[in-house]
Amino acid sequence: MTDTTDRTDTSARAAELAVLFPALHAPQYWAWGRYDAQFSTELPPDELVTNIHLVGFADGDVVLCRDDRDHWFLPGGTREQDESVTDCLERELREEAGARLLGEPGWLGAHRCHTEDAVPYRPWQPHPDKAWLWGWGEVVLDSTPTNPADGEQVVEVRAVPVDEAQRLLLTGHDAWWGELIELAAELRRRAGLG
């Protein structure tokens, strides 16, 4: 009975969030990577996760990074070969935001992606299907970005209120980015932290 109840609760929650955040849940095409993408609050199998990103909250504000092209983004990135989700998230937070995760992240869901490209982005990645995992968590900004040579060159890290984070991310991004921030803030409130 509990397993059936849990599945029913999970399905009801997923349906509720899909109604609240329709742009995030709508089918998408990411031209930069030639991916068909679909967001779901159902978490993908670990072996499909190639990218991990975090809506990090520092004292209630959302942590954003700005690169040398004047592009705002959430910290996160590509998982290295044999790297765990947690190790990737911790590394990317250090590299791009100079941040440290305080406690376990909460998972928002993932974009499941499919490409018609002949080869994967990196040889060890699953192909042609993969997943971008999105999370939220409490962070502290306690150093500067390490800016590895093969990554984005971050020139500014800023913790801003939710509405400003949405505004900054919507410049040059699709509408679903604003809803992703809103979803993170909502789940944070439901966890009693907002």
C-alpha positions as CSV (number, residue, x, y, z in Angstrom):
1,M,0.0,0.0,0.0
2,T,2.8,2.5,0.8
3,D,4.5,2.0,-2.6
4,T,1.3,2.7,-4.4
5,T,0.6,5.7,-2.2
6,D,4.2,7.0,-2.8
7,R,3.8,6.7,-6.6
8,T,0.4,8.4,-6.4
9,D,1.8,11.3,-4.3
10,T,4.8,11.6,-6.7
11,S,2.5,11.7,-9.8
12,A,0.2,14.2,-8.2
13,R,3.1,16.4,-7.3
14,A,4.5,16.2,-10.8
15,A,1.2,17.1,-12.3
16,E,0.8,20.0,-9.9
17,L,4.2,21.4,-10.8
18,A,3.7,20.9,-14.6
19,V,0.5,23.1,-14.3
20,L,2.4,25.7,-12.2
21,F,5.4,25.9,-14.5
22,P,4.2,25.3,-18.0
23,A,7.1,26.9,-19.9
24,L,9.6,24.7,-18.0
25,H,7.7,21.5,-18.7
26,A,7.0,22.3,-22.4
27,P,9.0,20.4,-25.1
28,Q,12.1,22.5,-26.1
29,Y,14.7,22.5,-28.8
30,W,18.2,23.6,-27.7
31,A,19.8,24.8,-31.0
32,W,23.2,25.3,-29.5
33,G,23.6,21.5,-28.8
34,R,20.9,20.3,-31.3
35,Y,18.9,18.7,-28.5
36,D,15.3,18.0,-28.2
37,A,14.7,18.5,-24.4
38,Q,11.8,17.7,-22.0
39,F,11.8,18.7,-18.3
40,S,10.4,16.3,-15.7
41,T,10.4,16.3,-12.0
42,E,11.1,12.5,-12.2
43,L,14.8,12.0,-11.7
44,P,16.7,10.2,-14.4
45,P,19.0,7.2,-13.9
46,D,22.5,8.2,-12.7
47,E,24.1,6.9,-15.9
48,L,22.2,9.4,-18.1
49,V,23.2,12.5,-16.1
50,T,25.9,14.4,-18.0
51,N,25.3,17.9,-16.6
52,I,24.5,19.2,-13.1
53,H,23.4,22.7,-12.3
54,L,22.3,24.3,-9.0
55,V,20.0,27.1,-8.0
56,G,22.1,28.0,-5.0
57,F,20.7,30.2,-2.2
58,A,23.0,32.3,-0.1
59,D,21.1,33.8,2.8
60,G,17.9,33.5,0.7
61,D,19.3,35.1,-2.5
62,V,20.0,33.2,-5.7
63,V,23.7,32.9,-6.7
64,L,24.4,33.8,-10.3
65,C,27.6,33.9,-12.3
66,R,28.5,36.3,-15.1
67,D,31.1,35.3,-17.7
68,D,33.5,37.4,-19.8
69,R,30.8,37.5,-22.6
70,D,28.4,39.3,-20.2
71,H,26.2,36.1,-20.0
72,W,24.5,35.3,-16.6
73,F,24.1,31.7,-15.7
74,L,23.6,29.3,-12.8
75,P,26.7,27.5,-11.6
76,G,27.1,23.9,-12.8
77,G,28.5,22.0,-15.8
78,T,29.6,18.9,-17.4
79,R,30.3,15.7,-15.4
80,E,33.8,14.3,-15.9
81,Q,34.4,10.6,-16.6
82,D,33.7,8.5,-13.5
83,E,32.7,11.6,-11.5
84,S,29.8,11.3,-9.1
85,V,26.9,13.8,-9.2
86,T,27.9,15.2,-5.8
87,D,31.6,15.5,-6.8
88,C,30.6,17.3,-10.0
89,L,28.3,19.7,-8.2
90,E,30.9,20.5,-5.6
91,R,33.7,21.0,-8.2
92,E,31.5,23.2,-10.4
93,L,30.4,25.4,-7.5
94,R,34.0,26.1,-6.6
95,E,35.1,26.7,-10.2
96,E,32.3,29.0,-11.2
97,A,31.0,30.6,-8.1
98,G,33.6,30.2,-5.3
99,A,30.7,28.6,-3.4
100,R,30.4,25.6,-1.1
101,L,27.2,23.6,-0.6
102,L,25.8,23.5,2.9
103,G,24.0,20.2,3.3
104,E,22.4,18.0,0.7
105,P,20.9,19.5,-2.4
106,G,17.2,19.1,-3.3
107,W,16.6,17.9,-6.8
108,L,14.2,19.9,-9.0
109,G,14.2,17.4,-11.9
110,A,16.0,17.0,-15.2
111,H,15.8,17.8,-18.8
112,R,16.0,14.6,-20.7
113,C,17.7,15.3,-24.0
114,H,18.0,13.5,-27.3
115,T,20.3,14.5,-30.2
116,E,20.7,13.4,-33.8
117,D,24.4,14.1,-33.7
118,A,26.6,11.2,-34.7
119,V,28.9,11.4,-31.7
120,P,28.6,12.4,-28.0
121,Y,29.9,15.7,-26.7
122,R,32.5,13.7,-24.7
123,P,33.5,10.1,-25.5
124,W,32.4,8.7,-22.2
125,Q,28.9,10.3,-22.2
126,P,25.7,8.4,-23.0
127,H,24.5,9.0,-26.5
128,P,22.1,9.9,-28.1
129,D,20.1,10.3,-24.9
130,K,21.3,12.1,-21.8
131,A,20.0,14.2,-18.9
132,W,20.7,17.7,-17.4
133,L,20.0,17.5,-13.7
134,W,18.8,20.6,-11.9
135,G,19.0,21.1,-8.1
136,W,18.7,23.7,-5.4
137,G,20.5,24.1,-2.2
138,E,21.9,26.4,0.5
139,V,25.4,27.6,-0.3
140,V,28.0,29.9,1.1
141,L,30.2,32.1,-1.0
142,D,33.5,31.7,0.7
143,S,36.2,32.0,-2.1
144,T,36.6,33.3,-5.6
145,P,35.9,31.2,-8.7
146,T,38.9,29.1,-9.7
147,N,38.2,29.7,-13.5
148,P,39.9,26.6,-15.0
149,A,41.2,27.3,-18.5
150,D,38.8,24.9,-20.1
151,G,35.7,26.4,-18.4
152,E,33.7,29.6,-18.5
153,Q,35.7,32.6,-17.4
154,V,33.6,34.1,-14.6
155,V,34.1,37.8,-14.0
156,E,31.4,38.3,-11.4
157,V,29.4,36.3,-8.8
158,R,26.3,37.9,-7.4
159,A,23.6,36.8,-4.9
160,V,20.4,38.5,-5.8
161,P,16.7,38.3,-4.8
162,V,14.6,35.7,-6.8
163,D,12.9,38.3,-9.0
164,E,16.2,39.9,-10.0
165,A,17.7,36.4,-10.7
166,Q,14.8,35.7,-13.0
167,R,15.2,39.0,-14.8
168,L,19.0,38.5,-15.3
169,L,18.6,34.9,-16.5
170,L,15.8,35.9,-18.9
171,T,18.1,38.2,-20.8
172,G,19.3,35.9,-23.6
173,H,17.4,32.8,-22.3
174,D,14.0,31.2,-22.9
175,A,11.1,31.8,-20.5
176,W,11.6,28.5,-18.7
177,W,14.7,29.8,-16.9
178,G,12.5,32.1,-14.9
179,E,10.2,29.2,-14.0
180,L,13.2,27.1,-13.0
181,I,14.2,29.7,-10.4
182,E,10.6,30.0,-9.3
183,L,10.3,26.2,-8.9
184,A,13.5,26.2,-6.8
185,A,12.2,29.0,-4.6
186,E,8.8,27.2,-4.2
187,L,10.5,23.9,-3.2
188,R,12.7,25.7,-0.8
189,R,9.6,27.4,0.8
190,R,7.9,23.9,1.1
191,A,11.1,22.7,2.9
192,G,10.6,25.5,5.4
193,L,13.6,27.5,4.4
194,G,12.0,30.4,2.5
